[in-house]
């Protein structure tokens, strides 16, 4: 091989290696920059969406609060509340209305439940603590 041919090969190989190294370093650098840029973009996007949801929820709560305030200040609601309260206080309970279910419950605990509890556990249950 001639000197001229060797020099051409040497320069070709050295320039090819230089270009390959430069392309590799540039590719890695661009990849890292793109990754960082993508992460920042995703973070900003999520932050913006979060802020938008916060704003929407605050507006919804404010809307509900305003509607409740408006509804509560309505004359019809105030009159209905007063009428309900007065009617509730006027109701007199008749103890005989409520004694029948209690008698049935007491009989169940003393007869059926007590017998089954005694059969399974070998001891008498404290029925009074169950009823009161």
PAZAPA-4460 file (N, C-alpha, C; in steps of 0.05 Angstrom, whole numbers, plus 32768, in hexadecimal, padded with zeros to 4 digits):
% residues 132
    n_x    n_y    n_z   ca_x   ca_y   ca_z    c_x    c_y    c_z   seq   type   mol
   8011   7FE9   8000   8000   8000   8000   8012   8019   8000     1      X     A
   8007   802C   7FF2   8016   8044   7FF1   8010   8056   8008     2      X     A
   8021   8069   800C   801E   807C   8022   8004   808C   801E     3      X     A
   7FFE   8093   8006   7FE7   80A3   8000   7FCD   8093   8008     4      X     A
   7FCD   807A   8001   7FB7   8069   8007   7FB4   8065   8025     5      X     A
   7FC9   8062   8034   7FC9   805F   8051   7FBF   8079   805E     6      X     A
   7FC7   8090   8054   7FBE   80A9   805F   7FA0   80AD   805B     7      X     A
   7F97   80A6   8043   7F7A   80A8   803E   7F6A   8096   8050     8      X     A
   7F73   807D   8054   7F66   806B   8066   7F67   8075   8083     9      X     A
   7F7D   807F   808C   7F80   808A   80A7   7F6C   80A1   80AC    10      X     A
   7F6C   80B4   8099   7F59   80CA   809C   7F3C   80C2   809A    11      X     A
   7F36   80AF   8089   7F1B   80A4   8087   7F12   8097   80A1    12      X     A
   7F23   8086   80AB   7F1D   8078   80C4   7F1A   808B   80DB    13      X     A
   7F2D   809E   80DD   7F2C   80B1   80F3   7F14   80C3   80F1    14      X     A
   7F0D   80CC   80D9   7EF5   80DD   80D6   7EDC   80CD   80DB    15      X     A
   7EDB   80B4   80D3   7EC3   80A3   80D8   7EC0   809E   80F6    16      X     A
   7ED6   8098   8103   7ED4   8094   8120   7ECC   80AE   812F    17      X     A
   7ED6   80C4   8126   7ECF   80DE   8132   7EB1   80E3   812E    18      X     A
   7EA7   80DF   8116   7E8B   80E3   8110   7E7A   80D0   8121    19      X     A
   7E81   80B6   8123   7E73   80A3   8134   7E72   80AB   8151    20      X     A
   7E89   80B3   815C   7E8A   80BC   8178   7E79   80D5   817C    21      X     A
   7E7B   80E8   816A   7E6B   8100   816B   7E4D   80FA   816A    22      X     A
   7E46   80E8   8158   7E29   80E1   8155   7E1F   80D3   816E    23      X     A
   7E30   80C2   8179   7E28   80B3   8192   7E24   80C7   81A9    24      X     A
   7E38   80D8   81AD   7E36   80EC   81C3   7E1E   80FE   81BE    25      X     A
   7E1A   8108   81A6   7E04   8119   81A0   7DE9   810B   81A4    26      X     A
   7DE7   80F2   819C   7DCF   80E2   819F   7DC8   80DE   81BC    27      X     A
   7DDC   80D8   81CC   7DD8   80D4   81E9   7DCF   80EE   81F6    28      X     A
   7DDC   8104   81EE   7DD5   811E   81F9   7DB8   8126   81F2    29      X     A
   7DB1   8122   81D8   7D96   8128   81CF   7D81   8116   81DD    30      X     A
   7D88   80FD   81E1   7D76   80EB   81EF   7D71   80F4   820C    31      X     A
   7D87   80FC   821A   7D84   8106   8235   7D74   811F   8236    32      X     A
   7D79   8132   8224   7D6A   814B   8223   7D4C   8146   821D    33      X     A
   7D47   8133   820B   7D2B   812D   8204   7D1D   8120   821C    34      X     A
   7D2B   810E   822A   7D1F   8102   8242   7D18   8117   8257    35      X     A
   7D2B   8128   825C   7D26   813E   8270   7D0F   814F   8267    36      X     A
   7D0F   8157   824E   7CFA   8167   8243   7CDE   8159   8245    37      X     A
   7CDE   8140   823F   7CC5   8130   8240   7CBB   812F   825D    38      X     A
   7CCD   812A   8270   7CC5   8129   828C   7CBA   8143   8296    39      X     A
   7CC8   8159   828F   7CBE   8173   8297   7CA3   817A   828A    40      X     A
   7CA0   8172   8271   7C86   8177   8264   7C70   8167   8271    41      X     A
   7C75   814E   8277   7C61   813D   8284   7C5A   8148   82A0    42      X     A
   7C6F   8151   82AF   7C6A   815C   82C9   7C59   8176   82C8    43      X     A
   7C60   8187   82B4   7C50   81A0   82B1   7C33   8199   82A9    44      X     A
   7C30   8185   8298   7C15   817D   828F   7C05   8173   82A6    45      X     A
   7C11   8161   82B7   7C03   8156   82CE   7BFD   816C   82E2    46      X     A
   7C0F   817F   82E6   7C0A   8195   82F9   7BF3   81A6   82EF    47      X     A
   7BF3   81AB   82D5   7BDD   81BB   82CA   7BC2   81AD   82CD    48      X     A
   7BC2   8193   82C8   7BA9   8184   82CC   7BA0   8183   82E9    49      X     A
   7BB3   8180   82FB   7BAD   8180   8317   7BA1   819B   8320    50      X     A
   7BAD   81B1   8316   7BA3   81CB   831D   7B87   81D0   8311    51      X     A
   7B82   81C5   82FA   7B68   81C8   82ED   7B53   81B8   82FE    52      X     A
   7B5A   81A0   8307   7B48   8190   8317   7B42   819E   8332    53      X     A
   7B57   81AA   833E   7B53   81B9   8357   7B3F   81D0   8352    54      X     A
   7B43   81DE   833D   7B31   81F4   8336   7B15   81EB   8332    55      X     A
   7B12   81D4   8323   7AF7   81C9   831E   7AEA   81C1   8338    56      X     A
   7AF8   81B3   834A   7AED   81AA   8363   7AE6   81C2   8375    57      X     A
   7AF7   81D6   8376   7AF1   81EE   8386   7AD8   81FC   837B    58      X     A
   7AD5   81FD   8360   7ABD   8209   8355   7AA4   81F9   835B    59      X     A
   7AA7   81DE   835A   7A90   81CD   8360   7A87   81D1   837E    60      X     A
   7A9B   81D1   8390   7A94   81D5   83AC   7A88   81F0   83B0    61      X     A
   7A92   8204   83A3   7A87   821F   83A6   7A6B   8220   839B    62      X     A
   7A66   8213   8385   7A4B   8211   8379   7A37   8204   838C    63      X     A
   7A40   81ED   8397   7A2E   81DF   83AA   7A29   81EF   83C2    64      X     A
   7A3E   81FC   83CD   7A3B   820E   83E5   7A26   8224   83DF    65      X     A
   7A29   8231   83C7   7A17   8246   83C0   79FA   823C   83BD    66      X     A
   79F7   8225   83B1   79DD   8219   83AD   79D0   8212   83C8    67      X     A
   79E0   8207   83DA   79D5   8200   83F5   79CE   8219   8404    68      X     A
   79DF   822D   8403   79D9   8246   8410   79BF   8253   8406    69      X     A
   79BC   8253   83EB   79A4   825E   83DF   798C   824D   83E6    70      X     A
   798F   8233   83E6   7978   8222   83EC   7970   8224   840A    71      X     A
   7984   8226   841B   797F   8228   8438   7972   8243   843F    72      X     A
   7977   8257   842F   796B   8271   8435   7950   8274   8429    73      X     A
   7947   8260   841A   792D   8261   840E   7917   8260   8423    74      X     A
   7902   8270   841F   78EB   8270   8432   78DE   8255   8434    75      X     A
   78DB   8247   841E   78CE   822D   841E   78DE   8219   8430    76      X     A
   78F8   8219   842D   7908   8206   843C   7907   820E   845A    77      X     A
   7908   8227   8460   7907   822F   847C   78EC   8228   8488    78      X     A
   78D6   822C   8479   78BC   8225   8483   78B9   8207   8487    79      X     A
   78C3   81F8   8474   78C2   81DB   8476   78D2   81D1   848E    80      X     A
   78E9   81DD   8493   78F9   81D5   84A9   78EB   81DA   84C4    81      X     A
   78DF   81F2   84C6   78D0   81F9   84DE   78B8   81E6   84E2    82      X     A
   78AA   81E1   84CC   7893   81CF   84CE   789B   81B3   84D6    83      X     A
   78B1   81A9   84CB   78BB   818E   84D2   78C3   818D   84EF    84      X     A
   78D1   81A2   84F8   78DA   81A2   8514   78C2   81A2   8527    85      X     A
   78AE   81B3   8521   7896   81B5   8532   7887   819A   8531    86      X     A
   7884   818F   851A   7875   8175   8518   7884   815F   8526    87      X     A
   789E   815F   8525   78AE   814B   8532   78AB   814D   8550    88      X     A
   78AB   8165   855A   78A8   8169   8577   788C   8163   8581    89      X     A
   7878   8165   856F   785C   8160   8577   7855   8142   8578    90      X     A
   7865   8132   856B   7860   8115   856A   7863   810A   8586    91      X     A
   784F   80FC   8590   7850   80EF   85AA   7851   80D1   85A5    92      X     A
   7865   80C5   85AF   7868   80A8   85AB   7857   8099   85C0    93      X     A
   784A   8086   85B6   783A   8074   85C7   784C   805C   85CE    94      X     A
   7850   8058   85E7   7863   8042   85EE   7859   8027   85E6    95      X     A
   783E   8024   85E2   7834   800A   85DA   783B   8004   85BD    96      X     A
   7840   8018   85AD   7848   8014   8591   7863   8007   8590    97      X     A
   7874   800E   85A3   7890   8004   85A2   7895   7FEC   85B4    98      X     A
   7882   7FE5   85C5   7887   7FCF   85D8   7885   7FB4   85CA    99      X     A
   7874   7FB2   85B6   7870   7F98   85A9   788A   7F8E   859C   100      X     A
   7898   7F9E   858D   78B2   7F94   8582   78C6   7F8D   8598   101      X     A
   78C7   7F9D   85AD   78DA   7F98   85C2   78D3   7F7E   85D1   102      X     A
   78B9   7F78   85D5   78B1   7F5F   85E2   78BA   7F47   85D1   103      X     A
   78B6   7F4A   85B7   78BE   7F34   85A5   78DC   7F30   85A6   104      X     A
   78EB   7F46   85A6   7908   7F44   85A7   7911   7F38   85C1   105      X     A
   7905   7F40   85D7   790D   7F35   85F1   7907   7F17   85F2   106      X     A
   78F0   7F0F   85E8   78E9   7EF2   85E8   78FD   7EE3   85D7   107      X     A
   7905   7EEE   85C0   7918   7EE0   85AF   7933   7EDC   85BD   108      X     A
   793D   7EF1   85CA   7957   7EEE   85D8   7955   7EDC   85EF   109      X     A
   793F   7EDC   85FE   793D   7ECB   8616   7938   7EAE   860F   110      X     A
   7928   7EA9   85FA   7921   7E8E   85F4   7933   7E81   85DF   111      X     A
   7932   7E8B   85C7   7940   7E7E   85B1   795E   7E83   85B2   112      X     A
   7966   7E9C   85B4   7983   7EA2   85B4   7990   7E97   85CD   113      X     A
   7984   7E9B   85E4   798F   7E91   85FD   7994   7E73   85FD   114      X     A
   7980   7E64   85F2   7982   7E47   85F1   7998   7E3E   85DE   115      X     A
   799A   7E4B   85C7   79AF   7E44   85B4   79CB   7E4C   85BE   116      X     A
   79CD   7E62   85CB   79E6   7E6B   85D7   79EF   7E57   85EC   117      X     A
   79DD   7E4E   85FD   79E3   7E3B   8612   79EC   7E21   8606   118      X     A
   79DE   7E18   85F1   79E5   7DFF   85E4   7A01   7E00   85D7   119      X     A
   7A09   7E17   85CB   7A22   7E18   85BD   7A3A   7E1F   85D0   120      X     A
   7A34   7E2F   85E5   7A4A   7E38   85F6   7A4B   7E2C   8611   121      X     A
   7A35   7E21   861A   7A34   7E14   8634   7A30   7E28   864B   122      X     A
   7A2B   7E41   8645   7A26   7E56   865A   7A0E   7E66   8652   123      X     A
   7A01   7E72   8666   79EA   7E83   8661   79F4   7E9E   8657   124      X     A
   79E7   7EAA   8642   79EF   7EC5   8639   79E3   7EDA   864C   125      X     A
   79EF   7EF1   864C   79E4   7F08   865B   79D0   7F16   8649   126      X     A
   79B8   7F0E   864A   79A2   7F18   8638   799D   7F35   863D   127      X     A
   799E   7F3E   8656   7999   7F5A   865C   79AC   7F6D   864D   128      X     A
   79C5   7F65   864B   79D9   7F77   863D   79D3   7F77   861F   129      X     A
   79C7   7F62   8614   79C0   7F62   85F8   79A8   7F73   85F1   130      X     A
   7995   7F74   8604   797C   7F81   85FE   797F   7F9F   8603   131      X     A
   798E   7FA8   8617   798F   7FC5   861D   79A6   7FD2   860E   132      X     A
***
